[in-house]
């Protein structure tokens, strides 16, 4: 994620780096996603600390370690769900008259 174009970091506590290191150590510096075979994702590089639920809750129980791929996948799923919850009229473009009928 490009922090230069995001204001998300502004909402993090001043001790975020300490919290991040603690969560990474707790999770064994490995992605916590459970794979189909029941094992954990083997990725140990490109790790990010993700908020499981509320983005303003920075407690250890609301944080998990995800690899970049699984973090992007989770975020995309959450974004799609949020878009589907919006009323239809907010999502649709206004109807335009056909140019030949004007």
Jmol script that loads the backbone (N, CA, C; Angstrom):
load data "model"
ATOM      1  N   UNK A   1       0.850  -1.179   0.000  1.00  0.00           N
ATOM      2  CA  UNK A   1       0.000   0.000   0.000  1.00  0.00           C
ATOM      3  C   UNK A   1       0.890   1.234   0.000  1.00  0.00           C
ATOM      4  N   UNK A   2       0.587   2.189  -0.819  1.00  0.00           N
ATOM      5  CA  UNK A   2       1.364   3.413  -0.900  1.00  0.00           C
ATOM      6  C   UNK A   2       0.879   4.393   0.164  1.00  0.00           C
ATOM      7  N   UNK A   3       1.684   4.558   1.198  1.00  0.00           N
ATOM      8  CA  UNK A   3       1.273   5.448   2.288  1.00  0.00           C
ATOM      9  C   UNK A   3       1.227   6.900   1.845  1.00  0.00           C
ATOM     10  N   UNK A   4       1.950   7.255   0.808  1.00  0.00           N
ATOM     11  CA  UNK A   4       1.972   8.645   0.369  1.00  0.00           C
ATOM     12  C   UNK A   4       0.607   9.114  -0.115  1.00  0.00           C
ATOM     13  N   UNK A   5      -0.232   8.197  -0.588  1.00  0.00           N
ATOM     14  CA  UNK A   5      -1.547   8.591  -1.090  1.00  0.00           C
ATOM     15  C   UNK A   5      -2.660   8.199  -0.125  1.00  0.00           C
ATOM     16  N   UNK A   6      -2.297   7.769   1.058  1.00  0.00           N
ATOM     17  CA  UNK A   6      -3.291   7.315   2.021  1.00  0.00           C
ATOM     18  C   UNK A   6      -3.175   8.113   3.314  1.00  0.00           C
ATOM     19  N   UNK A   7      -4.305   8.321   3.960  1.00  0.00           N
ATOM     20  CA  UNK A   7      -4.287   8.984   5.267  1.00  0.00           C
ATOM     21  C   UNK A   7      -4.534   7.974   6.391  1.00  0.00           C
ATOM     22  N   UNK A   8      -4.503   6.683   6.066  1.00  0.00           N
ATOM     23  CA  UNK A   8      -4.768   5.633   7.053  1.00  0.00           C
ATOM     24  C   UNK A   8      -3.765   5.657   8.198  1.00  0.00           C
ATOM     25  N   UNK A   9      -2.512   5.959   7.915  1.00  0.00           N
ATOM     26  CA  UNK A   9      -1.479   5.942   8.945  1.00  0.00           C
ATOM     27  C   UNK A   9      -1.747   7.001  10.017  1.00  0.00           C
ATOM     28  N   UNK A  10      -2.418   8.075   9.661  1.00  0.00           N
ATOM     29  CA  UNK A  10      -2.724   9.133  10.625  1.00  0.00           C
ATOM     30  C   UNK A  10      -3.635   8.617  11.740  1.00  0.00           C
ATOM     31  N   UNK A  11      -4.423   7.589  11.470  1.00  0.00           N
ATOM     32  CA  UNK A  11      -5.332   7.042  12.473  1.00  0.00           C
ATOM     33  C   UNK A  11      -4.698   6.015  13.388  1.00  0.00           C
ATOM     34  N   UNK A  12      -3.420   5.709  13.159  1.00  0.00           N
ATOM     35  CA  UNK A  12      -2.734   4.722  13.990  1.00  0.00           C
ATOM     36  C   UNK A  12      -2.153   5.391  15.229  1.00  0.00           C
ATOM     37  N   UNK A  13      -2.038   4.650  16.324  1.00  0.00           N
ATOM     38  CA  UNK A  13      -1.462   5.242  17.537  1.00  0.00           C
ATOM     39  C   UNK A  13       0.022   5.540  17.347  1.00  0.00           C
ATOM     40  N   UNK A  14       0.554   6.425  18.181  1.00  0.00           N
ATOM     41  CA  UNK A  14       1.956   6.825  18.055  1.00  0.00           C
ATOM     42  C   UNK A  14       2.918   5.667  18.288  1.00  0.00           C
ATOM     43  N   UNK A  15       2.482   4.636  19.012  1.00  0.00           N
ATOM     44  CA  UNK A  15       3.344   3.482  19.276  1.00  0.00           C
ATOM     45  C   UNK A  15       3.046   2.312  18.335  1.00  0.00           C
ATOM     46  N   UNK A  16       2.551   2.609  17.126  1.00  0.00           N
ATOM     47  CA  UNK A  16       2.175   1.560  16.178  1.00  0.00           C
ATOM     48  C   UNK A  16       3.339   0.632  15.842  1.00  0.00           C
ATOM     49  N   UNK A  17       4.538   1.177  15.694  1.00  0.00           N
ATOM     50  CA  UNK A  17       5.690   0.329  15.353  1.00  0.00           C
ATOM     51  C   UNK A  17       5.938  -0.714  16.447  1.00  0.00           C
ATOM     52  N   UNK A  18       5.767  -0.329  17.701  1.00  0.00           N
ATOM     53  CA  UNK A  18       5.930  -1.272  18.818  1.00  0.00           C
ATOM     54  C   UNK A  18       4.835  -2.329  18.778  1.00  0.00           C
ATOM     55  N   UNK A  19       3.600  -1.906  18.547  1.00  0.00           N
ATOM     56  CA  UNK A  19       2.472  -2.843  18.460  1.00  0.00           C
ATOM     57  C   UNK A  19       2.700  -3.802  17.301  1.00  0.00           C
ATOM     58  N   UNK A  20       3.109  -3.267  16.157  1.00  0.00           N
ATOM     59  CA  UNK A  20       3.342  -4.087  14.959  1.00  0.00           C
ATOM     60  C   UNK A  20       4.395  -5.158  15.233  1.00  0.00           C
ATOM     61  N   UNK A  21       5.515  -4.775  15.835  1.00  0.00           N
ATOM     62  CA  UNK A  21       6.566  -5.754  16.145  1.00  0.00           C
ATOM     63  C   UNK A  21       6.051  -6.832  17.094  1.00  0.00           C
ATOM     64  N   UNK A  22       5.234  -6.430  18.077  1.00  0.00           N
ATOM     65  CA  UNK A  22       4.687  -7.389  19.042  1.00  0.00           C
ATOM     66  C   UNK A  22       3.767  -8.399  18.348  1.00  0.00           C
ATOM     67  N   UNK A  23       2.912  -7.938  17.435  1.00  0.00           N
ATOM     68  CA  UNK A  23       1.982  -8.828  16.735  1.00  0.00           C
ATOM     69  C   UNK A  23       2.743  -9.769  15.806  1.00  0.00           C
ATOM     70  N   UNK A  24       3.736  -9.246  15.097  1.00  0.00           N
ATOM     71  CA  UNK A  24       4.544 -10.101  14.221  1.00  0.00           C
ATOM     72  C   UNK A  24       5.239 -11.197  15.030  1.00  0.00           C
ATOM     73  N   UNK A  25       5.784 -10.846  16.192  1.00  0.00           N
ATOM     74  CA  UNK A  25       6.452 -11.839  17.040  1.00  0.00           C
ATOM     75  C   UNK A  25       5.436 -12.855  17.571  1.00  0.00           C
ATOM     76  N   UNK A  26       4.279 -12.373  18.001  1.00  0.00           N
ATOM     77  CA  UNK A  26       3.238 -13.282  18.514  1.00  0.00           C
ATOM     78  C   UNK A  26       2.839 -14.317  17.468  1.00  0.00           C
ATOM     79  N   UNK A  27       2.737 -13.874  16.215  1.00  0.00           N
ATOM     80  CA  UNK A  27       2.297 -14.760  15.134  1.00  0.00           C
ATOM     81  C   UNK A  27       3.457 -15.503  14.475  1.00  0.00           C
ATOM     82  N   UNK A  28       4.635 -15.438  15.079  1.00  0.00           N
ATOM     83  CA  UNK A  28       5.776 -16.187  14.572  1.00  0.00           C
ATOM     84  C   UNK A  28       6.320 -15.670  13.257  1.00  0.00           C
ATOM     85  N   UNK A  29       6.112 -14.393  12.982  1.00  0.00           N
ATOM     86  CA  UNK A  29       6.575 -13.776  11.729  1.00  0.00           C
ATOM     87  C   UNK A  29       6.137 -14.601  10.512  1.00  0.00           C
ATOM     88  N   UNK A  30       4.856 -14.994  10.523  1.00  0.00           N
ATOM     89  CA  UNK A  30       4.283 -15.792   9.433  1.00  0.00           C
ATOM     90  C   UNK A  30       2.822 -15.390   9.258  1.00  0.00           C
ATOM     91  N   UNK A  31       2.354 -15.416   8.020  1.00  0.00           N
ATOM     92  CA  UNK A  31       0.951 -15.125   7.715  1.00  0.00           C
ATOM     93  C   UNK A  31       0.068 -16.088   8.504  1.00  0.00           C
ATOM     94  N   UNK A  32      -1.017 -15.578   9.073  1.00  0.00           N
ATOM     95  CA  UNK A  32      -1.896 -16.409   9.907  1.00  0.00           C
ATOM     96  C   UNK A  32      -3.070 -17.018   9.148  1.00  0.00           C
ATOM     97  N   UNK A  33      -3.155 -16.798   7.847  1.00  0.00           N
ATOM     98  CA  UNK A  33      -4.257 -17.350   7.065  1.00  0.00           C
ATOM     99  C   UNK A  33      -4.192 -18.873   7.066  1.00  0.00           C
ATOM    100  N   UNK A  34      -5.333 -19.510   7.309  1.00  0.00           N
ATOM    101  CA  UNK A  34      -5.411 -20.965   7.276  1.00  0.00           C
ATOM    102  C   UNK A  34      -5.702 -21.412   5.849  1.00  0.00           C
ATOM    103  N   UNK A  35      -4.895 -22.328   5.354  1.00  0.00           N
ATOM    104  CA  UNK A  35      -5.033 -22.834   3.996  1.00  0.00           C
ATOM    105  C   UNK A  35      -6.043 -23.991   3.966  1.00  0.00           C
ATOM    106  N   UNK A  36      -6.404 -24.430   2.774  1.00  0.00           N
ATOM    107  CA  UNK A  36      -7.385 -25.519   2.617  1.00  0.00           C
ATOM    108  C   UNK A  36      -6.965 -26.804   3.311  1.00  0.00           C
ATOM    109  N   UNK A  37      -5.657 -27.053   3.344  1.00  0.00           N
ATOM    110  CA  UNK A  37      -5.172 -28.282   3.974  1.00  0.00           C
ATOM    111  C   UNK A  37      -5.119 -28.181   5.495  1.00  0.00           C
ATOM    112  N   UNK A  38      -5.523 -27.033   6.043  1.00  0.00           N
ATOM    113  CA  UNK A  38      -5.544 -26.834   7.486  1.00  0.00           C
ATOM    114  C   UNK A  38      -4.284 -26.201   8.037  1.00  0.00           C
ATOM    115  N   UNK A  39      -3.236 -26.121   7.216  1.00  0.00           N
ATOM    116  CA  UNK A  39      -1.996 -25.489   7.648  1.00  0.00           C
ATOM    117  C   UNK A  39      -2.048 -23.989   7.431  1.00  0.00           C
ATOM    118  N   UNK A  40      -1.020 -23.318   7.929  1.00  0.00           N
ATOM    119  CA  UNK A  40      -0.936 -21.872   7.756  1.00  0.00           C
ATOM    120  C   UNK A  40      -0.258 -21.526   6.443  1.00  0.00           C
ATOM    121  N   UNK A  41      -0.575 -20.343   5.936  1.00  0.00           N
ATOM    122  CA  UNK A  41       0.112 -19.817   4.749  1.00  0.00           C
ATOM    123  C   UNK A  41       1.603 -19.808   5.063  1.00  0.00           C
ATOM    124  N   UNK A  42       2.429 -20.318   4.166  1.00  0.00           N
ATOM    125  CA  UNK A  42       3.864 -20.415   4.449  1.00  0.00           C
ATOM    126  C   UNK A  42       4.635 -19.108   4.284  1.00  0.00           C
ATOM    127  N   UNK A  43       3.975 -18.039   3.871  1.00  0.00           N
ATOM    128  CA  UNK A  43       4.673 -16.794   3.581  1.00  0.00           C
ATOM    129  C   UNK A  43       5.261 -16.171   4.847  1.00  0.00           C
ATOM    130  N   UNK A  44       6.550 -15.821   4.771  1.00  0.00           N
ATOM    131  CA  UNK A  44       7.211 -15.177   5.901  1.00  0.00           C
ATOM    132  C   UNK A  44       7.827 -13.835   5.502  1.00  0.00           C
ATOM    133  N   UNK A  45       7.592 -13.403   4.254  1.00  0.00           N
ATOM    134  CA  UNK A  45       8.097 -12.102   3.802  1.00  0.00           C
ATOM    135  C   UNK A  45       6.911 -11.244   3.370  1.00  0.00           C
ATOM    136  N   UNK A  46       7.111  -9.954   3.348  1.00  0.00           N
ATOM    137  CA  UNK A  46       6.040  -9.046   2.935  1.00  0.00           C
ATOM    138  C   UNK A  46       4.855  -9.102   3.886  1.00  0.00           C
ATOM    139  N   UNK A  47       5.128  -9.152   5.182  1.00  0.00           N
ATOM    140  CA  UNK A  47       4.061  -9.294   6.178  1.00  0.00           C
ATOM    141  C   UNK A  47       3.516  -7.942   6.608  1.00  0.00           C
ATOM    142  N   UNK A  48       2.211  -7.912   6.859  1.00  0.00           N
ATOM    143  CA  UNK A  48       1.528  -6.705   7.287  1.00  0.00           C
ATOM    144  C   UNK A  48       0.650  -7.042   8.480  1.00  0.00           C
ATOM    145  N   UNK A  49       0.486  -6.084   9.378  1.00  0.00           N
ATOM    146  CA  UNK A  49      -0.412  -6.273  10.514  1.00  0.00           C
ATOM    147  C   UNK A  49      -1.755  -5.685  10.127  1.00  0.00           C
ATOM    148  N   UNK A  50      -2.792  -6.519  10.216  1.00  0.00           N
ATOM    149  CA  UNK A  50      -4.135  -6.184   9.744  1.00  0.00           C
ATOM    150  C   UNK A  50      -5.105  -6.109  10.912  1.00  0.00           C
ATOM    151  N   UNK A  51      -6.033  -5.159  10.830  1.00  0.00           N
ATOM    152  CA  UNK A  51      -7.129  -5.080  11.795  1.00  0.00           C
ATOM    153  C   UNK A  51      -8.191  -6.093  11.377  1.00  0.00           C
ATOM    154  N   UNK A  52      -8.542  -7.002  12.253  1.00  0.00           N
ATOM    155  CA  UNK A  52      -9.532  -8.037  11.953  1.00  0.00           C
ATOM    156  C   UNK A  52     -10.910  -7.408  11.786  1.00  0.00           C
ATOM    157  N   UNK A  53     -11.242  -6.492  12.653  1.00  0.00           N
ATOM    158  CA  UNK A  53     -12.548  -5.833  12.610  1.00  0.00           C
ATOM    159  C   UNK A  53     -12.379  -4.325  12.593  1.00  0.00           C
ATOM    160  N   UNK A  54     -12.796  -3.694  13.683  1.00  0.00           N
ATOM    161  CA  UNK A  54     -12.784  -2.237  13.824  1.00  0.00           C
ATOM    162  C   UNK A  54     -11.376  -1.662  13.608  1.00  0.00           C
ATOM    163  N   UNK A  55     -11.253  -0.757  12.647  1.00  0.00           N
ATOM    164  CA  UNK A  55      -9.953  -0.159  12.331  1.00  0.00           C
ATOM    165  C   UNK A  55      -9.446   0.776  13.418  1.00  0.00           C
ATOM    166  N   UNK A  56     -10.293   1.149  14.364  1.00  0.00           N
ATOM    167  CA  UNK A  56      -9.853   2.026  15.451  1.00  0.00           C
ATOM    168  C   UNK A  56      -9.495   1.242  16.704  1.00  0.00           C
ATOM    169  N   UNK A  57      -9.702  -0.072  16.687  1.00  0.00           N
ATOM    170  CA  UNK A  57      -9.374  -0.936  17.818  1.00  0.00           C
ATOM    171  C   UNK A  57      -7.994  -1.544  17.576  1.00  0.00           C
ATOM    172  N   UNK A  58      -7.002  -1.078  18.327  1.00  0.00           N
ATOM    173  CA  UNK A  58      -5.625  -1.519  18.128  1.00  0.00           C
ATOM    174  C   UNK A  58      -5.185  -2.524  19.191  1.00  0.00           C
ATOM    175  N   UNK A  59      -6.143  -3.222  19.804  1.00  0.00           N
ATOM    176  CA  UNK A  59      -5.796  -4.233  20.792  1.00  0.00           C
ATOM    177  C   UNK A  59      -5.276  -5.481  20.083  1.00  0.00           C
ATOM    178  N   UNK A  60      -4.471  -6.244  20.801  1.00  0.00           N
ATOM    179  CA  UNK A  60      -3.856  -7.437  20.213  1.00  0.00           C
ATOM    180  C   UNK A  60      -4.885  -8.426  19.669  1.00  0.00           C
ATOM    181  N   UNK A  61      -6.034  -8.535  20.311  1.00  0.00           N
ATOM    182  CA  UNK A  61      -7.046  -9.496  19.858  1.00  0.00           C
ATOM    183  C   UNK A  61      -7.702  -9.086  18.543  1.00  0.00           C
ATOM    184  N   UNK A  62      -7.543  -7.829  18.151  1.00  0.00           N
ATOM    185  CA  UNK A  62      -8.124  -7.343  16.896  1.00  0.00           C
ATOM    186  C   UNK A  62      -7.077  -7.214  15.787  1.00  0.00           C
ATOM    187  N   UNK A  63      -5.889  -7.732  16.017  1.00  0.00           N
ATOM    188  CA  UNK A  63      -4.807  -7.610  15.039  1.00  0.00           C
ATOM    189  C   UNK A  63      -4.292  -8.986  14.650  1.00  0.00           C
ATOM    190  N   UNK A  64      -3.896  -9.106  13.390  1.00  0.00           N
ATOM    191  CA  UNK A  64      -3.352 -10.366  12.885  1.00  0.00           C
ATOM    192  C   UNK A  64      -2.280 -10.068  11.846  1.00  0.00           C
ATOM    193  N   UNK A  65      -1.400 -11.041  11.632  1.00  0.00           N
ATOM    194  CA  UNK A  65      -0.357 -10.915  10.625  1.00  0.00           C
ATOM    195  C   UNK A  65      -0.848 -11.562   9.334  1.00  0.00           C
ATOM    196  N   UNK A  66      -0.785 -10.803   8.237  1.00  0.00           N
ATOM    197  CA  UNK A  66      -1.148 -11.328   6.921  1.00  0.00           C
ATOM    198  C   UNK A  66      -0.043 -10.998   5.927  1.00  0.00           C
ATOM    199  N   UNK A  67       0.150 -11.886   4.958  1.00  0.00           N
ATOM    200  CA  UNK A  67       1.055 -11.565   3.864  1.00  0.00           C
ATOM    201  C   UNK A  67       0.341 -10.541   2.977  1.00  0.00           C
ATOM    202  N   UNK A  68       1.102  -9.876   2.146  1.00  0.00           N
ATOM    203  CA  UNK A  68       0.533  -8.839   1.292  1.00  0.00           C
ATOM    204  C   UNK A  68      -0.612  -9.382   0.439  1.00  0.00           C
ATOM    205  N   UNK A  69      -0.443 -10.587  -0.127  1.00  0.00           N
ATOM    206  CA  UNK A  69      -1.469 -11.157  -0.999  1.00  0.00           C
ATOM    207  C   UNK A  69      -2.778 -11.382  -0.244  1.00  0.00           C
ATOM    208  N   UNK A  70      -2.708 -12.005   0.935  1.00  0.00           N
ATOM    209  CA  UNK A  70      -3.930 -12.263   1.699  1.00  0.00           C
ATOM    210  C   UNK A  70      -4.539 -10.965   2.240  1.00  0.00           C
ATOM    211  N   UNK A  71      -3.698  -9.982   2.575  1.00  0.00           N
ATOM    212  CA  UNK A  71      -4.225  -8.703   3.052  1.00  0.00           C
ATOM    213  C   UNK A  71      -5.000  -7.995   1.940  1.00  0.00           C
ATOM    214  N   UNK A  72      -4.443  -7.982   0.724  1.00  0.00           N
ATOM    215  CA  UNK A  72      -5.141  -7.361  -0.404  1.00  0.00           C
ATOM    216  C   UNK A  72      -6.445  -8.093  -0.711  1.00  0.00           C
ATOM    217  N   UNK A  73      -6.415  -9.410  -0.629  1.00  0.00           N
ATOM    218  CA  UNK A  73      -7.617 -10.205  -0.895  1.00  0.00           C
ATOM    219  C   UNK A  73      -8.709  -9.905   0.134  1.00  0.00           C
ATOM    220  N   UNK A  74      -8.331  -9.825   1.407  1.00  0.00           N
ATOM    221  CA  UNK A  74      -9.297  -9.515   2.467  1.00  0.00           C
ATOM    222  C   UNK A  74      -9.872  -8.111   2.276  1.00  0.00           C
ATOM    223  N   UNK A  75      -9.001  -7.151   1.985  1.00  0.00           N
ATOM    224  CA  UNK A  75      -9.446  -5.773   1.787  1.00  0.00           C
ATOM    225  C   UNK A  75     -10.391  -5.661   0.590  1.00  0.00           C
ATOM    226  N   UNK A  76     -10.084  -6.354  -0.496  1.00  0.00           N
ATOM    227  CA  UNK A  76     -10.951  -6.325  -1.682  1.00  0.00           C
ATOM    228  C   UNK A  76     -12.322  -6.911  -1.358  1.00  0.00           C
ATOM    229  N   UNK A  77     -12.348  -7.986  -0.588  1.00  0.00           N
ATOM    230  CA  UNK A  77     -13.621  -8.588  -0.197  1.00  0.00           C
ATOM    231  C   UNK A  77     -14.445  -7.652   0.664  1.00  0.00           C
ATOM    232  N   UNK A  78     -13.788  -6.968   1.605  1.00  0.00           N
ATOM    233  CA  UNK A  78     -14.488  -6.014   2.470  1.00  0.00           C
ATOM    234  C   UNK A  78     -15.006  -4.823   1.664  1.00  0.00           C
ATOM    235  N   UNK A  79     -14.219  -4.365   0.693  1.00  0.00           N
ATOM    236  CA  UNK A  79     -14.648  -3.237  -0.151  1.00  0.00           C
ATOM    237  C   UNK A  79     -15.857  -3.618  -0.999  1.00  0.00           C
ATOM    238  N   UNK A  80     -15.824  -4.815  -1.561  1.00  0.00           N
ATOM    239  CA  UNK A  80     -16.960  -5.278  -2.361  1.00  0.00           C
ATOM    240  C   UNK A  80     -18.222  -5.409  -1.530  1.00  0.00           C
ATOM    241  N   UNK A  81     -18.073  -5.926  -0.314  1.00  0.00           N
ATOM    242  CA  UNK A  81     -19.241  -6.062   0.574  1.00  0.00           C
ATOM    243  C   UNK A  81     -19.807  -4.692   0.932  1.00  0.00           C
ATOM    244  N   UNK A  82     -18.937  -3.719   1.171  1.00  0.00           N
ATOM    245  CA  UNK A  82     -19.393  -2.363   1.495  1.00  0.00           C
ATOM    246  C   UNK A  82     -20.131  -1.738   0.311  1.00  0.00           C
ATOM    247  N   UNK A  83     -19.613  -1.965  -0.906  1.00  0.00           N
ATOM    248  CA  UNK A  83     -20.294  -1.425  -2.099  1.00  0.00           C
ATOM    249  C   UNK A  83     -21.665  -2.058  -2.279  1.00  0.00           C
ATOM    250  N   UNK A  84     -21.771  -3.355  -2.022  1.00  0.00           N
ATOM    251  CA  UNK A  84     -23.062  -4.037  -2.186  1.00  0.00           C
ATOM    252  C   UNK A  84     -24.088  -3.576  -1.155  1.00  0.00           C
ATOM    253  N   UNK A  85     -23.626  -3.084  -0.019  1.00  0.00           N
ATOM    254  CA  UNK A  85     -24.556  -2.604   1.018  1.00  0.00           C
ATOM    255  C   UNK A  85     -25.125  -1.227   0.689  1.00  0.00           C
ATOM    256  N   UNK A  86     -24.458  -0.477  -0.213  1.00  0.00           N
ATOM    257  CA  UNK A  86     -24.967   0.847  -0.574  1.00  0.00           C
ATOM    258  C   UNK A  86     -26.249   0.711  -1.369  1.00  0.00           C
ATOM    259  N   UNK A  87     -27.165   1.659  -1.212  1.00  0.00           N
ATOM    260  CA  UNK A  87     -28.395   1.616  -2.011  1.00  0.00           C
ATOM    261  C   UNK A  87     -28.089   1.646  -3.495  1.00  0.00           C
ATOM    262  N   UNK A  88     -28.912   0.975  -4.263  1.00  0.00           N
ATOM    263  CA  UNK A  88     -28.708   0.855  -5.710  1.00  0.00           C
ATOM    264  C   UNK A  88     -28.593   2.216  -6.389  1.00  0.00           C
ATOM    265  N   UNK A  89     -29.413   3.181  -5.970  1.00  0.00           N
ATOM    266  CA  UNK A  89     -29.393   4.491  -6.626  1.00  0.00           C
ATOM    267  C   UNK A  89     -28.071   5.221  -6.405  1.00  0.00           C
ATOM    268  N   UNK A  90     -27.329   4.866  -5.375  1.00  0.00           N
ATOM    269  CA  UNK A  90     -26.015   5.484  -5.161  1.00  0.00           C
ATOM    270  C   UNK A  90     -24.962   4.868  -6.060  1.00  0.00           C
ATOM    271  N   UNK A  91     -25.195   3.636  -6.511  1.00  0.00           N
ATOM    272  CA  UNK A  91     -24.209   2.929  -7.314  1.00  0.00           C
ATOM    273  C   UNK A  91     -24.388   3.159  -8.810  1.00  0.00           C
ATOM    274  N   UNK A  92     -25.605   3.327  -9.238  1.00  0.00           N
ATOM    275  CA  UNK A  92     -25.895   3.393 -10.680  1.00  0.00           C
ATOM    276  C   UNK A  92     -25.665   4.799 -11.225  1.00  0.00           C
ATOM    277  N   UNK A  93     -25.201   4.851 -12.455  1.00  0.00           N
ATOM    278  CA  UNK A  93     -25.079   6.133 -13.137  1.00  0.00           C
ATOM    279  C   UNK A  93     -26.473   6.573 -13.561  1.00  0.00           C
ATOM    280  N   UNK A  94     -26.697   7.871 -13.604  1.00  0.00           N
ATOM    281  CA  UNK A  94     -28.017   8.339 -14.051  1.00  0.00           C
ATOM    282  C   UNK A  94     -28.268   7.949 -15.521  1.00  0.00           C
ATOM    283  N   UNK A  95     -29.507   7.647 -15.800  1.00  0.00           N
ATOM    284  CA  UNK A  95     -29.863   7.257 -17.173  1.00  0.00           C
ATOM    285  C   UNK A  95     -29.691   8.450 -18.107  1.00  0.00           C
ATOM    286  N   UNK A  96     -29.119   8.189 -19.264  1.00  0.00           N
ATOM    287  CA  UNK A  96     -28.937   9.242 -20.256  1.00  0.00           C
ATOM    288  C   UNK A  96     -29.811   8.948 -21.460  1.00  0.00           C
ATOM    289  N   UNK A  97     -30.327  10.006 -22.048  1.00  0.00           N
ATOM    290  CA  UNK A  97     -31.127   9.847 -23.261  1.00  0.00           C
ATOM    291  C   UNK A  97     -30.207   9.477 -24.414  1.00  0.00           C
ATOM    292  N   UNK A  98     -30.694   8.617 -25.271  1.00  0.00           N
ATOM    293  CA  UNK A  98     -29.923   8.225 -26.452  1.00  0.00           C
ATOM    294  C   UNK A  98     -29.698   9.480 -27.311  1.00  0.00           C
ATOM    295  N   UNK A  99     -28.476   9.681 -27.833  1.00  0.00           N
ATOM    296  CA  UNK A  99     -28.180  10.893 -28.608  1.00  0.00           C
ATOM    297  C   UNK A  99     -29.099  11.068 -29.812  1.00  0.00           C
ATOM    298  N   UNK A 100     -29.567   9.980 -30.392  1.00  0.00           N
ATOM    299  CA  UNK A 100     -30.441  10.088 -31.563  1.00  0.00           C
ATOM    300  C   UNK A 100     -31.872  10.484 -31.211  1.00  0.00           C
ATOM    301  N   UNK A 101     -32.219  10.454 -29.934  1.00  0.00           N
ATOM    302  CA  UNK A 101     -33.572  10.786 -29.518  1.00  0.00           C
ATOM    303  C   UNK A 101     -33.670  12.198 -28.934  1.00  0.00           C
ATOM    304  N   UNK A 102     -32.621  12.939 -28.980  1.00  0.00           N
ATOM    305  CA  UNK A 102     -32.649  14.302 -28.412  1.00  0.00           C
ATOM    306  C   UNK A 102     -33.244  15.277 -29.359  1.00  0.00           C
TER     307      UNK A 102
END
end "model"
wireframe off; spacefill off
backbone 0.3
color backbone group
